[in-house]
C-alpha cells in the first residue's frame, strides 16, 4: 500500500493528516487521489465511510490558488454533510489559508451573502445554491473544480433537476469529480453528459463480519418498542443509533424512550438546522447523549465516532441502504453490532436485504421482555400496524413473555421467519 506522500500529496498536507491521526490511505483514496491531482474527471462508486471526502479535498487543497473568487463547488445532499466537508477542508488547508464556506437552507442567508464575497471553495446543498444563483449572490464563472457528492442520495431526495441547473451555470472548462454509492443506470447518463473522458473507479461496499456482528429479532406485531427498550437497558452500550423510516417514527420512538428512562433525542430533516447541530454535538460529546434516533439523513456522511450499536427499528428497502446504516459502527478497526427488529411489515425488506450474499445476518431467539404501554399521543405511532393493537391491551399482552394470552405452547416460540410461512433465506 502506498503512502499519502507517494500518492502525490504535499508535505504540508501529509503533516496535517498525521496530526489528525490519518496515516494510511483507504482503497478509494489510493485509487482516486492520483487521478484527481492530475486534473482528470473521475466517477467514483464509493460508500459512506470509505474516505471519499479526502479524495476531492486533495484536489481543492493542492490545486486551488487563493484569490477570493469561488473556484471550487461541492454539491452535497444534506446540511450536516456540507458542514462536515467544509470543516475538513478548512482544517487540512490551514497551510494555504483557503477560505471555505458551507451554505444550506434553514439558516439566515444574509451572513452567507456577506461571506461569499471572499470565498475560494463553496460546499452546499442544491436548494440553497440555486437560491443564491437566482439572487445573483453567487457566481460560478470561475469554478474550475466541481464535485457532486452522494449523487444517488441527491437524486433520491428529488434534487436531480436542481443539480442539472447548477451544472449548467458552471464554466465548461473544469474538472468534475462525481461520487455515488453505486454507479447505477440513472447516474451514468448524467456523468457522461457533464464529465469529459471520466475515469471510473469503484470500491465494493464491504462489511467486515469479523468486526461487525449482525443479528435480527422477528417479533409479534406491536412488540417492537418493548423489545427495543429491553435491549437498550440490558446491553452494555456506548453510543447507539436507532434508525426509523420516517420523521414521525423517529420523534415517537425518541419521546417514548425518554418516558421509560432512556435518554434519547431524534434527528431528521424536519428539524431546524441549529437544533440538529445541537443534538449532534450532544451525541458526540463524552458523557452526554448516548441514544440518537434518526432517519436515513444520518446514515451517510455525518462524522459520528465510537458508535457501538446500530438498531434498525424500521428495516430499509435495499441492502445498499442497510449497509449505509450499519456502516456507522465497527469503524477504525473497532467492533460493533447491528440489530434489526422485525415485524410482519418488514418481511419484504428483510428478504431484499438477505439477497445480498455479502451480508451475514443471524436470526436469534427473542428474549423474555415486558410488554410496555406506549404513549401514543406523543408524536404519532411508531408502527401504523400497532394503532389498533396497542389500544386497550394489557401490560403483558403481545410480548414474548405473555403466558396468559399465548399459553405454554407459544411461550418458547421462535419467531425466525416462521410466521405466515415466510422464508428469510436467500432466494
C-alpha positions as CSV (number, residue, x, y, z in Angstrom):
1,X,0.0,0.0,0.0
2,X,1.3,3.5,-0.9
3,X,1.7,6.4,1.5
4,X,-0.1,9.7,1.1
5,X,3.2,11.2,0.0
6,X,3.6,8.6,-2.7
7,X,0.0,9.4,-3.9
8,X,1.2,12.9,-4.6
9,X,0.1,15.0,-1.5
10,X,2.4,17.8,-0.4
11,X,4.4,17.6,2.8
12,X,2.2,20.2,4.4
13,X,-1.0,18.3,3.6
14,X,0.5,15.0,4.8
15,X,1.6,16.7,8.1
16,X,-1.9,18.0,8.6
17,X,-3.3,14.5,8.1
18,X,-0.8,13.0,10.5
19,X,-1.9,15.5,13.2
20,X,-5.4,14.1,12.8
21,X,-4.0,10.5,13.0
22,X,-4.7,9.8,9.4
23,X,-1.7,7.9,8.2
24,X,-2.8,5.1,5.8
25,X,-4.8,5.7,2.6
26,X,-8.1,3.8,2.1
27,X,-8.7,1.9,-1.1
28,X,-10.7,4.7,-2.7
29,X,-8.0,7.2,-1.7
30,X,-5.2,5.1,-3.2
31,X,-7.1,4.6,-6.4
32,X,-8.6,8.1,-7.0
33,X,-6.3,10.7,-5.4
34,X,-3.6,10.5,-8.1
35,X,-6.2,10.9,-10.8
36,X,-7.8,13.9,-9.1
37,X,-4.4,15.6,-8.5
38,X,-3.5,15.3,-12.3
39,X,-6.8,17.0,-13.3
40,X,-8.7,14.0,-14.6
41,X,-12.5,13.8,-14.4
42,X,-13.4,10.9,-12.1
43,X,-16.6,8.9,-11.4
44,X,-16.3,7.1,-8.1
45,X,-18.5,4.3,-6.8
46,X,-17.8,4.5,-3.1
47,X,-19.9,4.1,0.1
48,X,-20.0,6.3,3.2
49,X,-17.1,5.7,5.4
50,X,-14.7,4.8,2.6
51,X,-12.7,8.1,2.9
52,X,-14.0,9.8,-0.2
53,X,-14.0,13.3,1.3
54,X,-10.3,13.3,1.3
55,X,-10.2,12.3,-2.3
56,X,-11.8,15.5,-3.6
57,X,-10.4,17.6,-0.7
58,X,-7.0,16.8,-2.1
59,X,-7.9,18.4,-5.5
60,X,-9.2,21.5,-3.8
61,X,-6.3,21.9,-1.2
62,X,-3.4,21.1,-3.6
63,X,-4.6,22.8,-6.8
64,X,-6.5,25.9,-5.8
65,X,-4.7,29.2,-5.5
66,X,-6.3,31.7,-3.1
67,X,-7.8,34.7,-4.9
68,X,-11.2,35.4,-3.1
69,X,-13.3,34.0,-6.0
70,X,-15.3,30.8,-5.9
71,X,-13.1,28.3,-7.7
72,X,-14.4,25.1,-6.2
73,X,-18.0,23.9,-5.7
74,X,-19.1,20.8,-3.9
75,X,-22.7,19.8,-4.1
76,X,-24.0,17.5,-1.3
77,X,-27.4,16.3,-0.2
78,X,-27.6,17.4,3.4
79,X,-26.7,20.3,5.6
80,X,-24.8,18.2,8.1
81,X,-22.6,16.8,5.3
82,X,-22.0,20.2,3.9
83,X,-20.8,21.4,7.2
84,X,-18.6,18.4,7.8
85,X,-16.9,18.6,4.4
86,X,-16.3,22.4,4.8
87,X,-14.8,21.8,8.3
88,X,-12.5,19.1,7.0
89,X,-11.2,21.1,4.0
90,X,-10.7,24.2,6.2
91,X,-8.7,22.1,8.8
92,X,-6.4,20.4,6.3
93,X,-5.8,23.6,4.2
94,X,-4.6,25.8,7.0
95,X,-1.1,26.0,5.4
96,X,-2.5,27.7,2.4
97,X,-5.3,29.6,4.2
98,X,-8.1,28.8,1.8
99,X,-11.5,30.4,2.6
100,X,-14.1,27.6,2.7
101,X,-17.8,28.3,3.2
102,X,-20.8,25.9,3.7
103,X,-24.1,27.2,2.6
104,X,-27.5,25.5,3.1
105,X,-31.1,26.3,3.9
106,X,-32.7,26.7,7.3
107,X,-30.3,29.5,8.4
108,X,-30.1,33.2,7.7
109,X,-29.0,33.9,4.1
110,X,-27.6,37.4,4.8
111,X,-24.5,36.2,6.5
112,X,-23.8,33.7,3.7
113,X,-24.2,36.5,1.1
114,X,-21.6,38.6,3.0
115,X,-19.1,35.7,3.3
116,X,-19.5,34.7,-0.4
117,X,-17.7,37.9,-1.4
118,X,-14.4,36.4,-0.3
119,X,-14.6,32.6,-0.6
120,X,-12.4,30.2,-2.5
121,X,-14.5,27.0,-2.1
122,X,-18.2,26.6,-1.5
123,X,-19.8,23.4,-0.2
124,X,-23.6,23.5,-0.3
125,X,-27.0,21.8,-0.8
126,X,-28.7,22.2,-4.2
127,X,-31.7,24.2,-2.9
128,X,-29.6,27.0,-1.2
129,X,-27.1,27.1,-4.1
130,X,-29.9,27.7,-6.5
131,X,-31.3,30.4,-4.2
132,X,-28.0,32.3,-4.3
133,X,-27.8,31.9,-8.1
134,X,-31.3,33.3,-8.5
135,X,-30.4,36.2,-6.2
136,X,-27.2,36.9,-8.1
137,X,-25.1,36.5,-4.9
138,X,-23.1,33.5,-6.2
139,X,-21.0,33.5,-9.4
140,X,-19.9,30.1,-10.7
141,X,-18.0,31.5,-13.8
142,X,-14.6,30.8,-12.1
143,X,-15.4,27.3,-10.9
144,X,-12.7,25.0,-12.2
145,X,-13.2,22.2,-9.8
146,X,-16.7,20.7,-9.3
147,X,-17.7,17.9,-7.0
148,X,-21.0,16.0,-6.9
149,X,-21.0,14.1,-3.6
150,X,-23.5,11.3,-3.0
151,X,-25.3,11.9,-6.3
152,X,-27.6,8.9,-5.7
153,X,-28.8,10.4,-2.5
154,X,-29.4,13.8,-4.1
155,X,-31.5,12.1,-6.8
156,X,-33.4,10.1,-4.2
157,X,-34.2,13.4,-2.4
158,X,-35.6,14.9,-5.7
159,X,-32.7,17.2,-6.5
160,X,-31.9,15.9,-10.0
161,X,-33.3,18.9,-11.8
162,X,-31.7,21.3,-9.4
163,X,-28.3,19.7,-9.8
164,X,-28.5,20.0,-13.6
165,X,-29.5,23.6,-13.4
166,X,-26.4,24.3,-11.2
167,X,-24.1,22.3,-13.5
168,X,-25.3,24.4,-16.5
169,X,-24.2,27.6,-14.6
170,X,-20.6,26.4,-14.2
171,X,-18.0,27.0,-16.9
172,X,-17.5,24.1,-19.2
173,X,-13.7,24.1,-18.8
174,X,-13.4,22.5,-15.4
175,X,-12.5,19.3,-13.6
176,X,-15.5,17.3,-12.4
177,X,-15.5,14.5,-9.8
178,X,-18.6,12.5,-9.1
179,X,-19.3,10.2,-6.1
180,X,-22.2,7.8,-5.7
181,X,-22.7,4.7,-3.5
182,X,-23.4,2.8,-6.8
183,X,-22.8,3.9,-10.3
184,X,-26.3,2.9,-11.4
185,X,-28.1,3.4,-14.7
186,X,-29.7,6.7,-13.7
187,X,-26.3,8.1,-12.6
188,X,-24.2,7.3,-15.6
189,X,-26.1,9.4,-18.2
190,X,-25.6,12.5,-16.0
191,X,-21.9,11.6,-15.6
192,X,-21.4,11.2,-19.4
193,X,-23.2,14.5,-20.1
194,X,-21.2,16.6,-17.6
195,X,-17.8,15.0,-17.5
196,X,-15.0,14.6,-20.1
197,X,-13.4,11.2,-20.5
198,X,-14.0,10.4,-16.9
199,X,-12.1,7.5,-15.3
200,X,-14.4,5.2,-13.4
201,X,-13.2,4.0,-10.0
202,X,-15.3,1.6,-7.9
203,X,-14.8,0.3,-4.4
204,X,-17.1,-2.5,-3.4
205,X,-19.3,-1.9,-0.3
206,X,-17.8,-4.0,2.3
207,X,-18.9,-5.2,5.7
208,X,-16.2,-6.8,7.9
209,X,-18.1,-9.7,9.6
210,X,-15.1,-10.2,11.9
211,X,-15.7,-6.7,13.4
212,X,-19.4,-6.2,12.9
213,X,-22.0,-8.7,14.3
214,X,-25.3,-8.6,12.5
215,X,-28.5,-10.1,14.1
216,X,-32.2,-9.8,13.8
217,X,-35.2,-10.5,16.0
218,X,-38.6,-11.4,14.5
219,X,-41.2,-10.2,17.0
220,X,-45.0,-10.2,17.1
221,X,-46.7,-7.1,15.7
222,X,-46.9,-4.4,18.3
223,X,-43.8,-5.6,20.3
224,X,-41.0,-3.7,18.6
225,X,-40.7,-0.9,21.0
226,X,-40.9,-3.1,24.1
227,X,-38.0,-5.2,22.8
228,X,-36.0,-2.1,21.9
229,X,-36.3,-0.8,25.5
230,X,-35.4,-4.2,26.9
231,X,-32.3,-4.4,24.7
232,X,-31.1,-0.9,25.4
233,X,-31.4,-1.4,29.1
234,X,-29.7,-4.8,29.0
235,X,-26.9,-4.2,26.5
236,X,-23.6,-2.5,27.5
237,X,-23.8,0.3,25.0
238,X,-21.6,3.3,24.3
239,X,-23.3,5.3,21.6
240,X,-26.4,3.9,19.9
241,X,-28.1,4.9,16.7
242,X,-31.7,3.8,16.2
243,X,-32.9,4.1,12.5
244,X,-36.6,4.8,11.7
245,X,-38.3,5.1,8.3
246,X,-40.0,8.4,8.9
247,X,-39.6,11.6,10.9
248,X,-42.8,10.9,12.8
249,X,-41.5,7.5,13.8
250,X,-38.2,9.0,14.9
251,X,-39.9,11.6,17.1
252,X,-42.2,8.9,18.5
253,X,-39.5,6.5,19.4
254,X,-37.3,9.1,21.0
255,X,-40.1,10.6,23.1
256,X,-41.2,7.2,24.3
257,X,-37.7,6.1,25.2
258,X,-37.4,9.1,27.4
259,X,-40.7,8.1,29.0
260,X,-39.1,4.8,30.0
261,X,-35.9,6.3,31.4
262,X,-33.7,6.1,28.4
263,X,-32.2,9.5,27.4
264,X,-32.7,9.8,23.6
265,X,-33.1,12.5,21.0
266,X,-34.3,12.5,17.4
267,X,-32.6,14.0,14.4
268,X,-34.2,14.2,11.0
269,X,-34.8,16.6,8.0
270,X,-37.8,18.2,9.6
271,X,-35.8,19.9,12.3
272,X,-34.3,23.3,12.2
273,X,-30.6,23.2,11.4
274,X,-29.5,24.7,14.7
275,X,-31.4,22.1,16.6
276,X,-29.9,19.3,14.6
277,X,-26.4,20.7,15.2
278,X,-27.0,20.8,18.9
279,X,-28.3,17.2,19.0
280,X,-25.2,16.0,17.1
281,X,-22.9,18.0,19.5
282,X,-24.6,16.3,22.5
283,X,-24.2,12.9,20.9
284,X,-20.5,13.4,20.0
285,X,-19.6,14.7,23.5
286,X,-18.3,12.1,26.0
287,X,-20.8,11.7,28.9
288,X,-23.7,13.3,27.1
289,X,-26.5,11.9,25.0
290,X,-25.9,8.3,24.0
291,X,-29.0,7.3,22.0
292,X,-29.7,9.0,18.7
293,X,-33.0,8.2,16.9
294,X,-32.8,9.1,13.3
295,X,-34.0,8.8,9.8
296,X,-31.6,8.0,6.9
297,X,-30.4,11.6,7.0
298,X,-27.9,10.3,9.5
299,X,-26.9,7.1,7.6
300,X,-24.5,8.9,5.3
301,X,-21.7,11.4,5.7
302,X,-22.1,12.5,9.3
303,X,-19.0,12.5,11.4
304,X,-20.2,10.3,14.3
305,X,-17.5,8.3,16.0
306,X,-17.5,5.5,18.6
307,X,-21.0,4.1,17.8
308,X,-21.2,0.7,19.4
309,X,-24.7,-0.4,18.4
310,X,-26.9,0.3,15.4
311,X,-30.6,-0.6,15.7
312,X,-32.9,-0.9,12.7
313,X,-36.3,-0.1,14.2
314,X,-37.7,0.1,10.6
315,X,-35.9,-2.0,8.0
316,X,-34.7,-0.2,4.9
317,X,-35.8,-1.4,1.5
318,X,-32.5,-2.2,0.0
319,X,-29.2,-3.8,1.0
320,X,-27.4,-0.7,-0.1
321,X,-29.3,1.4,2.5
322,X,-28.8,-1.3,5.1
323,X,-25.1,-1.2,4.6
324,X,-25.0,2.6,4.8
325,X,-26.8,2.4,8.2
326,X,-24.7,-0.3,9.7
327,X,-21.6,1.3,8.5
328,X,-22.0,3.8,11.3
329,X,-20.5,1.2,13.7
330,X,-17.4,-1.1,13.6
331,X,-15.2,1.7,12.3
332,X,-11.4,2.3,12.6
333,X,-10.8,-1.4,13.5
334,X,-13.2,-1.5,16.4
335,X,-16.1,-3.9,16.8
336,X,-19.8,-3.2,16.7
337,X,-23.2,-4.8,16.5
338,X,-26.2,-4.1,14.1
339,X,-29.6,-5.3,15.4
340,X,-32.7,-5.3,13.3
341,X,-36.1,-5.7,14.9
342,X,-38.6,-7.2,12.5
343,X,-42.4,-7.5,12.5
344,X,-44.6,-8.6,9.7
345,X,-44.4,-5.4,7.7
346,X,-40.6,-5.8,7.4
347,X,-40.6,-9.2,5.7
348,X,-40.3,-7.9,2.2
349,X,-37.5,-5.6,3.1
350,X,-35.5,-8.2,5.0
351,X,-35.9,-10.6,2.1
352,X,-34.5,-7.9,-0.2
353,X,-31.5,-7.3,2.1
354,X,-30.7,-11.0,2.6
355,X,-30.4,-11.5,-1.2
356,X,-27.1,-9.7,-0.9
357,X,-24.5,-12.5,-0.5
358,X,-22.0,-10.2,1.2
359,X,-24.2,-9.9,4.3
360,X,-24.2,-12.3,7.1
361,X,-27.2,-11.6,9.3
362,X,-28.1,-14.1,12.0
363,X,-31.6,-14.8,13.3
364,X,-31.6,-15.0,17.1
365,X,-34.3,-16.1,19.6
366,X,-36.5,-13.5,21.2
367,X,-35.6,-12.9,24.9
368,X,-38.2,-12.6,27.6
369,X,-39.3,-9.0,27.8
370,X,-42.0,-6.9,29.4
371,X,-44.7,-5.5,27.1
372,X,-44.8,-1.8,27.6
373,X,-47.7,0.6,27.1
374,X,-46.5,3.4,24.9
375,X,-47.8,7.0,24.9
376,X,-49.4,7.1,21.5
377,X,-50.4,10.7,21.9
378,X,-46.7,11.9,22.0
379,X,-45.9,12.4,18.3
380,X,-47.6,9.7,16.4
381,X,-47.5,5.9,16.1
382,X,-44.2,4.1,15.7
383,X,-45.9,1.5,13.7
384,X,-49.2,2.1,11.9
385,X,-50.0,-1.5,12.4
386,X,-49.8,-1.0,16.1
387,X,-52.6,1.5,16.3
388,X,-55.3,-1.0,16.8
389,X,-53.2,-3.5,18.7
390,X,-51.8,-1.1,21.3
391,X,-55.2,0.4,22.3
392,X,-56.8,-1.4,25.1
393,X,-54.1,-4.0,25.5
394,X,-53.0,-5.0,28.9
395,X,-49.4,-4.5,30.1
396,X,-48.3,-8.0,29.4
397,X,-50.1,-8.7,26.1
398,X,-48.3,-9.2,22.9
399,X,-44.8,-9.7,24.3
400,X,-42.8,-12.9,24.3
401,X,-43.5,-13.4,28.0
402,X,-47.3,-13.2,27.6
403,X,-48.0,-16.6,29.3
404,X,-51.7,-15.8,30.0
405,X,-52.9,-15.0,26.5
406,X,-50.4,-17.1,24.4
407,X,-50.2,-20.2,26.6
408,X,-47.4,-22.6,27.2
409,X,-47.3,-23.8,23.7
410,X,-46.2,-20.4,22.4
411,X,-44.1,-19.2,25.3
412,X,-40.9,-20.5,23.7
413,X,-41.9,-20.0,20.2
414,X,-39.1,-18.8,17.9
415,X,-40.1,-16.0,15.6
416,X,-37.5,-16.6,12.9
417,X,-39.3,-16.3,9.7
418,X,-41.9,-19.0,10.6
419,X,-45.0,-16.8,10.9
420,X,-47.0,-16.6,7.8
421,X,-44.7,-19.3,6.2
422,X,-42.2,-16.6,5.5
423,X,-38.7,-17.7,4.4
424,X,-35.9,-15.4,5.2
425,X,-33.3,-17.5,3.4
426,X,-31.5,-16.1,0.4
427,X,-33.6,-16.8,-2.7
